[in-house]
Amino acid sequence: MDVIQAQWRRERPDLDLSPIGVFGRIGQLAGLLGPPVEAVLARHGLGAGEFDVLTALRRAGAPCKPSQLSDLLMMSRAGMTSRLDRLERAGWVERHLDPADRRSLRITLTESGREVIDATLTEHAATLARLIAPLEPGEVAALENGLRRLILALKPD
């Protein structure tokens, strides 16, 4: 990115293209983070989608409706059904009728599901800590704050 930015400064000194460095590095970072994170998930028999559902259920601490999970993970109801089918076949979630509304379901983690997500999350957290270790704590906080502000500014209402 430094070379690209230097080339643009030489060719178009009239433009402030410094944001290219920021967004280019965010793209590079996303590409570098994928393989080690995916490797952790794969060791536990999970894809990113299954990991997202299991972590959402684990964080909730209580049974969830499929529609709540769909909304939380910003995905279609059909996509959620497909993920829940796979997780149920693996023995990691169960569907139960909602006692308050027998027309809807509640999704719960099984004991096996809780064990797999706890083990995966423990390794995932260690991997992320290792990946961010080159930064000082203040740099981590500043980066997180800057990215949060940028996301909020760019996010559609």
Order of alpha helices (4+ residues) and beta strands (2+ residues): alpha-alpha-alpha-alpha-alpha-beta-beta-alpha-alpha
